[in-house]
Amino acid sequence: MKAKLTGFWVAMIAAGTLSAQTTVTFEGSANGATSFTSGASTFNLTSSATSFYVRVQNGLGYSSSNTFIHADDSYGQTGSIIKTSGTFNINSFWFFVTGNASQTPGATSGGAGSVTFRGKLGGATQFTVIKTSGFATNFNSPGNGFALINFATDNNATKQIDRLEIELSANFDYFAIDNFIFSLPVLPVVLTQFTARLENERQVALQWQTSSEQQNQKFIIYRSGEDRQFIKLTTVAGNGTSPTGRHYSAVDRSPLSGNNYYKLAQVDRDGKEVDLEESVVNFSFFGTQASAHPNPVKDKVTIRFSKGKYHQLTLTSLDGRRILQQQLTANQESMEVDLGRFSKGTYLVQLSGVEEQEVIKLLRQ
């Protein structure tokens, strides 16, 4: 008869590569752990009531193995298996549930019981599976009180999640899991390099390299200044599906003065966007020759610059929309700009000359 267990740890033997199924048997794990790791994937165990952890108990696991994960002694509790980073697909596992003091497989403390499984992503429920039958009712081999829960038969194995919740009905107070099988989603793009560097002292050259691509529709380059408010800079078409690496490039011809942060994102054929990597470069147009006072500004701001150095002043919003463009005279060394009629936010003043240009960021309060 299976004794009710306290204290437990997660150990596992995991194998497999990206997108292949990985089986976690927990054998060899230390008793009492509240997390487990398979390759680069780490999962945390939490419970709404008692602890959810690994248990080492000789012969009490699936197929009389020695180690499994479990939570006990609280009717109607909810346990969660949470991936600490990224997503996963749950395929199946062997599940033991009971509600009586003798730990009889499938027994309840009253009427028929149920277990609800919820797959969540970012807190939003992706699927719900409610089991009211199919639980083991004896300790026969190989289950040893465990029954197989196969999510593939419920058409949920293809849904990516970052959390699996297990909620017991009010007449179940114990559950255990063994041979936990999951898989990782296939990455649409495997990125090997993303760089941003100054080029000709006037622009930023962006380059990136992939080693493989799956249904890759396009890349998007985003840029921000120190405020870290990214706006779309440009898009570059992808190459669909390619087993070999591809090289890509783009150019930012009007970088901001100071640090420019570039974020590379990828969009697949289904429209799903994934952030890949960031790069930063500091850009200065031959030093800072211009100034803006006051800045931040409520209405009018005075832009000062070297006489005869620039022939045009352009005011744009942060998303690139041109608001004002003014020609400058050879003797001009300042210009007043009225932002009072515009919305609060960040604006860019670009001063353009024959060989030089400069960008000033304004904050309208």
Secondary structure as UniProt FT lines:
FT   TURN            18..19
FT   STRAND          21..24
FT   TURN            27..28
FT   TURN            31..32
FT   STRAND          35..38
FT   TURN            39..40
FT   STRAND          41..47
FT   STRAND          53..56
FT   TURN            58..59
FT   HELIX           62..64
FT   STRAND          67..72
FT   TURN            75..76
FT   STRAND          78..83
FT   STRAND          88..98
FT   TURN            101..102
FT   TURN            105..106
FT   STRAND          115..121
FT   TURN            122..123
FT   STRAND          124..131
FT   TURN            141..145
FT   STRAND          147..150
FT   HELIX           151..154
FT   TURN            157..158
FT   STRAND          163..168
FT   TURN            170..171
FT   STRAND          174..183
FT   STRAND          189..199
FT   TURN            200..202
FT   STRAND          203..224
FT   TURN            226..227
FT   STRAND          231..242
FT   STRAND          247..252
FT   STRAND          258..268
FT   TURN            269..270
FT   STRAND          273..283
FT   STRAND          291..293
FT   STRAND          300..304
FT   TURN            307..309
FT   STRAND          312..317
FT   TURN            318..319
FT   STRAND          322..327
FT   TURN            330..331
FT   STRAND          334..338
FT   TURN            340..341
FT   STRAND          345..352
FT   STRAND          357..364
//
